Amino acid sequence: MRLQLAAAQANAAQRKQLLEEAVLAKDELALNEARLKTANRLIRSIWNAVTEQSVIGTDLDGLIDVWNPGAEKMFGITEKEVLDAHRHVVDFHLTSELEQRLRDMDATLTTVSSAEDFSALVDAVRSGYADVRDWTYVRPDGKQVPVQVAATPRIDENGHRVGFIFVATDMTQAREFARLKDEFVGLISHELRTPLSSILGYLELMKDDEDDPLSEEQLTYLAVAERNAHRLLRLVGDLLFTAQVESGRFPLTIGEVDLSHVIVSSIESARPVADTASVSLVAETPPDSVIVRGDALRLGQAVDNLISNAIKFTPAEGRVTVSLRRDDDQVVICVTDTGIGIPAVELSKLSTRFFRASTATRNAVPGVGLGLTITKAIVTAHGGSVDIASEEGVGTTISVRLPLEAEAAEAEQAAAHSGGPS
């Protein structure tokens, strides 16, 4: 009986402990449920607050199963209408853009299916990368909306990809502002060119007046005025050119260009400035000609910009080296300096209009931040690319890669087909 009593007491104590644990588990479950409800309300409130960006979720085949209030606002169609109709994400895309994207991915394609259309949207995402690209959405009423879409994978709790998310921002106003800005820059530049040309003309007349010659001191003053007027005229020309670049069109006169000659000419033009700054300017070019298809004037302008920048950013007794070499099916122009360098975090911004590196502003290096923008636009229009490597306090190397004749001819043909370089 004593043993039975002890066993009963032990069972009672165990039941009591289990009851206490059950009560604790119940309280913890209630607390977690409350937290989950709070988190769900927060997520729902955030989800409903996203009205300026459309968020569309799909399965692996592109069938839409997520449609946020921003998508309802952008397309004028509710989530229920989309889900009930089993709409596919490509139904809201401009077909011609999808087909062009597919042709860019595979030039051998002749016919396109809806599955391939969806591949145009998620090809990079399937490879494991987020993809940010400009597209055109088509509303049910036929209105087209220019958007920037960030496509990312949907991942389940096991880390498996179960679909895709497309977050789109309406770029209508941004593009209109950019167009107005470029029109303004172009208009002001045109308005400045006429009085500047007149000023330069009258300065030339005053210098060449044989009936009433000027003194040496007066000629010195006029030379300063003329030099600054030419500098301002070049700046106006750069502004006009960047406006043409932003609009997607600027003129190119394509022909055979000897890059060795272009580099030598640019170095000779820059040598007086380099000598004044006590900077050594060196050319390393092959003995034979290096011929590419392109616009000699624009390519010369690009090389001039790179050499000018290198000299400006190089202290006295420094060195600027301009080299030219063949690399398989490309030609590489490298401009290397021993200057102040550029912080690594700023390298990606260098081709942005009017951007100036912190090292340039800190050292009071003159400029307005257009040279690299123009250079990159020229190189891109020739089917090439620009690479920048720099170390602060050590120097900078800018490499321009241009295709040889066959590739350059293809780029020329593509530019002509599209109405101009982009």
Buried (B, 14 or more C-beta within 10 A) or exposed (E): EEEEEEEEEEEEEEEEEEEEEEEEEEEEEEEEEEEEEEEEEEEEEEEEEBEEBBBBBBBBEBBBBBBBBBBBBBBEBEBEBBBEEEBBBBBBBBBEBBBEBBBEEEEEEEEBEBEBBBBBBBBBBBEEEEBEBEBBBBEEEEEEBBBBBBBBBBEEEEEEEBBBBBBBBBBEEEEEEEEEEBEEBBEBBEEBBEEBEEBBEEBEEBBEEEEEEBEEEEBEEBEEBBEEBEEBBEBBBBBBBBBBBBBEBBEBEBEEBBBBBBBBBBBEBBBEBBEEBEBEBEBEBEEEEBBBBBBBEBBBBBBBBBBBBBBBBBEEEBBBBBBBEEEEEBBBBBBBBBBBBBEEEBBEEBBEBEBBBEBBEEEEBEBEBBBBBBBBBBBBBBBBBBEBBBEBEEBBBBBBBBBBEEBBBEBBEEBEEEEBBB
